[in-house]
């Protein structure tokens, strides 16, 4: 699922800018059988102006828009709507930064199925 997620933060969370490795694990509910997708990793550049941990390809998706966003301390919360192949889905994302580490969840409602993505990340260096 691709998403355009760009954030402008004036006094944002405790995020050390740079290249981050993000690990994801997806679980699903609302199907005749529930299943988990194997964990996966990707690398992305995070900055105060671009603090949402998505892969680089997803940052350029024009099919998504931010409906609601808030920053409370070190936690970012977003509600995003995406339309892919004519199908609308809504994602609620909450991410907390702790300097060079982060964790969070993304809950996506997709045609009655709920996918919960658990996110964990660690800064691994400077952006290219």
C-alpha positions in Angstrom: 0.0 0.0 0.0 1.6 3.2 -1.1 1.1 6.6 0.7 2.2 10.1 0.3 3.1 11.2 3.8 4.9 14.5 4.3 4.9 16.5 7.5 6.0 20.0 8.4 7.0 20.3 12.0 8.2 23.4 13.7 9.0 22.0 17.1 8.6 18.3 16.3 9.4 15.1 18.1 12.7 13.8 19.5 13.9 12.6 16.1 17.5 12.5 15.1 17.5 13.2 11.4 19.2 10.7 9.0 18.8 7.3 7.4 16.6 4.9 9.3 15.9 1.2 9.0 12.2 0.4 9.6 11.0 -3.0 10.4 7.3 -3.9 9.9 5.0 -6.8 10.9 1.4 -6.9 9.6 -1.5 -8.7 11.2 -5.0 -8.9 9.8 -8.5 -9.4 11.2 -12.0 -9.4 9.7 -11.4 -12.3 7.3 -12.7 -15.9 7.5 -9.1 -16.6 8.7 -6.7 -14.2 10.3 -3.1 -14.3 9.2 0.3 -12.5 9.7 2.5 -11.4 6.9 6.2 -12.1 7.5 8.2 -9.1 8.9 10.0 -6.9 6.4 12.5 -4.1 6.5 13.1 -1.0 4.4 15.4 2.1 4.7 14.2 5.7 4.4 15.5 9.2 5.2 13.7 10.9 8.0 13.9 14.6 8.8 11.9 17.1 10.9 10.0 18.1 7.7 9.5 14.5 6.6 9.1 12.4 9.8 6.7 9.7 8.6 8.4 6.3 8.3 7.4 5.1 4.9 9.6 3.7 2.1 10.9 6.1 -0.5 8.6 4.9 -3.3 5.5 5.5 -1.1 6.5 9.2 -0.5 5.7 10.1 -4.1 2.2 8.6 -4.2 -0.4 11.2 -5.3 -3.4 8.9 -4.4 -3.2 9.7 -0.7 -4.1 12.7 1.4 -3.7 13.5 5.1 -7.2 14.0 6.6 -6.0 14.8 10.1 -2.6 15.2 11.9 -1.3 16.1 15.3 1.9 16.2 17.2 2.0 15.7 21.0 5.4 15.7 22.5 7.4 12.9 20.7 4.3 11.3 19.1 2.9 11.9 15.6 -0.7 10.9 14.8 -2.2 10.9 11.3 -5.3 9.8 9.6 -4.8 9.2 5.9 -7.1 8.4 3.0 -5.8 6.5 -0.1 -7.5 5.5 -3.2 -5.7 2.7 -5.1 -7.3 1.0 -8.2 -10.6 2.8 -7.3 -10.7 1.3 -3.8 -10.6 3.7 -0.8 -8.9 2.8 2.5 -8.3 4.8 5.7 -5.2 4.4 7.8 -4.6 5.7 11.3 -0.9 6.0 12.2 0.7 6.7 15.5 4.5 6.9 15.8 6.7 7.8 18.8 10.3 8.9 18.4 13.0 8.4 21.1 16.1 10.1 19.6 17.6 7.3 17.4 14.8 4.8 17.8 11.0 4.8 17.1 8.0 2.6 17.4 4.4 2.8 16.3 1.4 1.3 14.7 -0.7 1.8 11.5 -4.2 0.5 11.4 -5.8 0.3 8.0 -9.4 -0.5 7.2 -9.6 -2.0 3.8 -13.0 -3.3 2.6 -13.9 -4.6 6.0 -10.5 -6.1 6.7 -8.4 -4.4 9.4 -4.6 -4.6 8.9 -2.4 -3.6 11.9 1.2 -2.8 11.0 3.7 -2.7 13.9 6.6 -0.4 13.2 10.0 -0.3 14.8 12.9 1.7 13.6 16.5 2.7 14.3 18.7 5.4 12.9 21.6 3.8 10.9 23.5 6.8 9.5 23.3 10.0 7.4 20.9 10.4 4.5 22.4 9.9 1.0 
